[in-house]
Amino acid sequence: MTARPPFAALRGRTPEDCFGRLATPCYILDEAALRQNGEILKGVADRTGAKLLLAQKAFSNYDCYPALAPYLAGTEASGLFEARLGWEILPEKEVHVFCGAYRDDEFDELLRYADHVVFNSPAQLSRLGPQAKAAGKSLGLRINPECSTQEGHAIYDPCAPGSRLGTTREQWDAKMTPDLVALLDGLHFHTLCEQDSDALEITLDAVAEKFGDVLPRMKWLNMGGGHHVTRPDYDIPRLERCIRFAQETWGVTVYLEPGEAWALNAGFLASRVLDVTENGSVKNAILDCSAACHMPDVIEMPYMPPLYGAAEGSGSRDQGSGDDNSNVYRLGGPSCLSGDVIGDYEFDHALQIGELVLFGDLAIYSTCKNNTFNGMPLPNIWYRRADGSLEQLTDFGYRDFKYRLGR
Ligand SMILES: *Cc1c(COP(=O)(O)O)cnc(C)c1O
């Protein structure tokens, strides 16, 4: 099974043809693309015996969970609400949770939903672990192998110096009493972000070096997320060698909990051009969607989402076109934020008012991160079923803006 580029799901039709009747802006989630990702991920599980979880923080559009259900062993949650959502929608699947710190006043309820509870520190394990153990849960500790394999994205590097995420070996030696170690069923690490399996291999070496002595007494090892498995050039055989290495060396069940990989290139954001303005050599197209509100990672990460009909790499987020006659446009939102810019894109024609523009790869970290800053409406979310039919999943309006601010 080969992976898909961002617009393969259109199957040769134009955006106007597929989505022209939908009110913009709107997100469209693509069932067939989700299933194709699921097939790739399930292939890893089938060939290795590893268990694959959906990290819901990346993609929590639960109407789509049934499409992914055949491919996953369970869901992973960042806290109480996501744990509850995974438990509600896929009650027959495993529910795993990792949180930087659990609250005493939520913990009883969390234990109703979670099967695996991963703690961030020996202190949290000591404070809440006995209660979770008594409730029959499988307990883990997140370790920090202190092995950074990414450059440039410090906010996505849990191994950055001084990181609050995960327990270092030094802290393990200082704080993990035999009683605490005895509470543990597994170890968890999450250090990658959109990375290939060579970074996992390097990380696993660091895990072996730092925690290899304690792993044989564990039942499982959770290798976190950030594995870009469904990206077309991802090295899957190397991932499978890493999984087998852990299984054979330490006798552990291996879990992976990718978020992105499940819904990579499986969603769109459709928008229309509201205005075109010029300032010096820069042509600005103002869209009815916003980077800041509807794709915040474009600004946070930062990155440029693929755009239908615009050559990839044709533009940048911070350079002008420098050429008055070109069809390079700086696409931005109608908000008051000057930095509400998606990027500079080159088209093969002059943009028209009312024209539909379609961004790709906007299922992940988009619908679950959007906001109503500037009173921007939330884009509705549509589900494009495998047969091409479109179902509206949401009906957002003024109330969704107003009632998160007061009564
Ligand atoms: C973010 C996160 C994931 C998912 O990461 P992706 O980059 O979306 O694959 C998994 N586990 C933990 C603990 C995370 O914080």
The ligand as an SDF file (V2000), in Angstrom:
LIG
                    3D

 15 15  0  0  0  0  0  0  0  0999 V2000
    1.5250   14.5450   21.1630 C   0  0  0  0  0  0  0  0  0  0  0  0
    1.6480   13.2140   21.7440 C   0  0  0  0  0  0  0  0  0  0  0  0
    1.4090   12.0770   20.9570 C   0  0  0  0  0  0  0  0  0  0  0  0
    1.0650   12.1600   19.4780 C   0  0  0  0  0  0  0  0  0  0  0  0
    2.0510   12.7910   18.7450 O   0  0  0  0  0  0  0  0  0  0  0  0
    1.9610   12.9510   17.1430 P   0  0  0  0  0  0  0  0  0  0  0  0
    3.1080   13.8440   16.8310 O   0  0  0  0  0  0  0  0  0  0  0  0
    0.6550   13.5590   16.8160 O   0  0  0  0  0  0  0  0  0  0  0  0
    2.1090   11.5840   16.5720 O   0  0  0  0  0  0  0  0  0  0  0  0
    1.5130   10.8460   21.5800 C   0  0  0  0  0  0  0  0  0  0  0  0
    1.8300   10.7320   22.8810 N   0  0  0  0  0  0  0  0  0  0  0  0
    2.0680   11.7980   23.6700 C   0  0  0  0  0  0  0  0  0  0  0  0
    2.4180   11.6070   25.1060 C   0  0  0  0  0  0  0  0  0  0  0  0
    1.9830   13.0740   23.1240 C   0  0  0  0  0  0  0  0  0  0  0  0
    2.2180   14.1400   23.8970 O   0  0  0  0  0  0  0  0  0  0  0  0
  1  2  1  0
  2  3  1  0
  2 14  2  0
  3  4  1  0
  3 10  2  0
  4  5  1  0
  5  6  1  0
  6  7  2  0
  6  8  1  0
  6  9  1  0
 10 11  1  0
 11 12  2  0
 12 13  1  0
 12 14  1  0
 14 15  1  0
M  END
$$$$
